Amino acid sequence: MTRPDLSALTGQQLYWEDLSEGDAFDSPTRTITEADVTGFACLSGDFNRLHVDAEYAAGSAYGQRIAHGLLVVSVMSGLTTRMLMNNFLEPSLLGLLDMQCRFPKPTFIGDTIGVRVTVTEKRETSKPERGILSFRREVINQRGETVVEGIWKLLVRRAPQGA
């Protein structure tokens, strides 16, 4: 088996111009664990019984404990940073401008999730050295269900003139 020469990837950087509306990327996956939910409850101070009390949650509409929505958003953020596209875009990221999300289905302890990121909009700004990229992010579980979806708007560096 011949190994590809990955040295050409060293120092690669994506700019606003390099992405197009409709471009889509998938992250690695990760399983939400009991330790994740407990740790997040301790970190955030959110000990809502739906997350931490198995007996209480058994009597809920879900029949079991669910992960905190913000925990799943945090894991989504981490999975997104592990994407090759993000590694190349990261040097051009100037800031997060806006994020909106909704939770159409619960995430349960033991669910394995991944993220699909799709470029939904590109906008120029009044400053020619930067632009805005909007990304639709969807967290999808092992059953193919979308459990979190939303739009993230990022301020991104544009390619240097003449590059």
N, C-alpha and C positions, 0 to 999 in steps of 0.2 A: 504494500500500500504506500503510495506516495503522499507525503505530508505537504499541504499547501504552504506557500511562503507567506507567512502572516506579517513579515516585516513591512510590507507596503501599507499596512493599516496603522502603523505607529505614527502618532502625531496627526492623524486625520481629524478634521473638524467639519461639522455640518453648520451651515448658515441658513437663514430664513429662506433664501432662494433655492436651497437644495431639497426642500420638502414641498410636496404638492397636495392639494386637496384630494382626499381619497386614499392617500398613502396609509397603510395599516401595518401594525407591528404587534407581535404577541410576546408576552413576558414568560419567564419560567413560572412554575407553579409552586404552591406552598400549602401545607395543611395547617388549618387553625386548630390549636391544641388547647387543652384545659389550662396549661401553664400560661398561654397567651392571654386568655380571658381573665384569669386570676391576676396576672401581672398588670394587665391594663386597668383592672379595677383598682388595684393598689396605687398605680401611678396616677390615674385620673381622679381617684376618689369616688368614682361612680360604682356604687355597690347596689345598683338597682337589682331587685330580687329576680327579675327575668334573666339576668346574666349570671348570678352567683348562687341562687337557691334552687336546687334541683327539685325539691318537693313543690315549691311554689310554681316553678315553671312547668311542671308536669300537668298542673291544672289550668294552664294558659291555652290560648288558641294554638300555640305552637307545639304543645305537648312535651317540650324539653327546653333547656336553656338555649339562648341565642347569644352570639357574639355581639359585643358593642358595635354599633354602626361606625363609630369613629375609629375603633380598632381596625375594622376592615378597610376603612379609608387609609389608615396609616400603613397597613400591610400593602395595600395597592401602591402607595407611594414608594415603598421599599422595593417592591417587585418591578416597578417602572424604572427605578434607578439601575436595576441589573440588566436592562435591555441594551443591546448593542447600539441601537439608534440613540438612546439617551447618552451613552458614553461619548458618542461623537458629537452630539448636540450640546452637551454640558458646558464646554468652554464658551459657547455663544449665548448661554442663558443669562439674561440680565435681571429677570425678576418674575415672580408670580403676580399677575394682575387681578385675577378673579378665579373663583372656583364655585361651581354649583353642583350639588349632587342630590340624588334621591335613592331610596332603598326599596325597590319593588318586591324583594323577597328576603327572608332572613338568612343569615349564615349561621350554621350550627357548628358546635365543637365536633371536629373530625372531618369537616368539609375541606376539600382541596380546591383552591382558587387560583386563577390566573387572570391576567389583565390583557385586554385588547385595546390598543391605542390607535385612533384614527384621526388624521388631520382633517378638520372640518372647515376651516376658514383661514385665509391669509389676508392680512390687512397691512397696508403701508401706514406709516405714522408721519407726523410733520417733520421728523428728523430722519434724513436719508440713511443714517448709519444703523437704523433698527426698524424692526417690524413686529407685528403681533401674529402669533400662531395660536389658533384654537384647536384643542385636542378633545375628542370624545373619548372618555375612558369608561370601559365596561369591565366589571369584575364578574367573571363567569365561573360557576362551580363545576364540580365533576359530573353533575347531571345536565350540564349545558344551560343552566338557568342563570340569568343576569340578576345578581344580588345587589350591585351598586352600579349606577350609571351617572354620568355627569359631564360637564364641560370645564376644562381648565384653559385659561388664557395666559399665555406667557409672552413676555417681552424678550425678543431674540435679536442678537446682533446680525446685521446684514454683511454680506461678503465685501471685503475691501474693494474699492474701485480699482479696476484693472486686473483683478485677480481671476 
